[in-house]
């Protein structure tokens, strides 16, 4: 009967061989498909950029407008919440008869999904501005629109940026599912990997998607810190924030 030491040695060797084999498969996939991964990543970024260019003005405008009417705020926020709860595949299916196959239905879906964080944070940020500051603007003879544009919106920008960060994270993830209806992007490799049971393809593409999400989130986090510094808040600054703030100052 083999000793415990012998069994441990065998298990160590088997684990080492399995790990080396797995890492070798991942390295082989990356070296073979690096170009395709780059193309799909750029396609994914393109979908995100178009969606945000459409979503940001719509969401912020709605958030600003509903500050004038509480009833409208309740309705708009409820509708945005309902849009968020619809499963992405179902929403794609509803939009395909109108917009066809490919990017258009996915972009429309992403715009809808991003509205709740954008509208809600804009609304909350504007209503959260210190009333004393608003009254000071009124004392200076500013109209409501002028107070909104010169006081409330600048002071609410950090909160709005937080909503934008949340929206981007949602969009990047849902955009991957958009490959199911021919939108392209990193989802192509994920679905292909599932069909072919290609584990390296699934894992590597998912890692790229996660890194892309973290990169976008970090950039918007730095922007949020810059807005907070501009408003005179004391915060723990990330290194990029300190560097950019020195340049701007």
VENLINVEN-V392036 format. One record per residue. N is the residue number from 1. SS is DSSP state (hx for helix, st for strand, lp for the rest). Layout:
N | SS
N | SS
//
This chain:
1 | lp
2 | lp
3 | lp
4 | hx
5 | hx
6 | hx
7 | hx
8 | hx
9 | hx
10 | hx
11 | hx
12 | hx
13 | hx
14 | hx
15 | hx
16 | hx
17 | hx
18 | hx
19 | hx
20 | hx
21 | hx
22 | hx
23 | hx
24 | hx
25 | hx
26 | hx
27 | hx
28 | hx
29 | hx
30 | hx
31 | hx
32 | hx
33 | hx
34 | hx
35 | hx
36 | hx
37 | hx
38 | hx
39 | hx
40 | hx
41 | hx
42 | hx
43 | hx
44 | hx
45 | hx
46 | hx
47 | hx
48 | hx
49 | hx
50 | hx
51 | hx
52 | hx
53 | hx
54 | hx
55 | hx
56 | hx
57 | hx
58 | hx
59 | hx
60 | hx
61 | hx
62 | hx
63 | hx
64 | hx
65 | hx
66 | hx
67 | hx
68 | hx
69 | lp
70 | hx
71 | hx
72 | hx
73 | hx
74 | hx
75 | hx
76 | hx
77 | hx
78 | hx
79 | hx
80 | hx
81 | hx
82 | hx
83 | hx
84 | hx
85 | hx
86 | lp
87 | lp
88 | hx
89 | hx
90 | hx
91 | hx
92 | hx
93 | hx
94 | hx
95 | hx
96 | hx
97 | hx
98 | hx
99 | hx
100 | lp
101 | lp
102 | lp
103 | hx
104 | hx
105 | hx
106 | hx
107 | hx
108 | hx
109 | hx
110 | hx
111 | hx
112 | hx
113 | hx
114 | hx
115 | hx
116 | hx
117 | hx
118 | hx
119 | hx
120 | hx
121 | hx
122 | hx
123 | hx
124 | hx
125 | hx
126 | hx
127 | hx
128 | lp
129 | lp
130 | lp
131 | hx
132 | hx
133 | hx
134 | hx
135 | hx
136 | hx
137 | hx
138 | hx
139 | hx
140 | lp
141 | lp
142 | lp
143 | lp
144 | hx
145 | hx
146 | hx
147 | hx
148 | hx
149 | hx
150 | hx
151 | hx
152 | hx
153 | hx
154 | hx
155 | hx
156 | hx
157 | hx
158 | hx
159 | hx
160 | hx
161 | hx
162 | hx
163 | hx
164 | hx
165 | hx
166 | hx
167 | hx
168 | hx
169 | hx
170 | hx
171 | hx
172 | hx
173 | hx
174 | hx
175 | hx
176 | hx
177 | hx
178 | hx
179 | hx
180 | hx
181 | hx
182 | lp
183 | lp
184 | lp
185 | lp
186 | lp
187 | hx
188 | hx
189 | hx
190 | hx
191 | hx
192 | hx
193 | hx
194 | hx
195 | hx
196 | hx
197 | lp
198 | lp
199 | hx
200 | hx
201 | hx
202 | hx
203 | hx
204 | hx
205 | hx
206 | hx
207 | hx
208 | hx
209 | hx
210 | hx
211 | hx
212 | hx
213 | hx
214 | hx
215 | hx
216 | hx
217 | hx
218 | hx
219 | hx
220 | hx
221 | hx
222 | hx
223 | hx
224 | hx
225 | hx
226 | hx
227 | hx
228 | hx
229 | hx
230 | hx
231 | lp
232 | lp
233 | lp
234 | lp
235 | lp
236 | lp
237 | lp
238 | lp
239 | hx
240 | hx
241 | hx
242 | hx
243 | hx
244 | hx
245 | hx
246 | hx
247 | hx
248 | hx
249 | lp
//
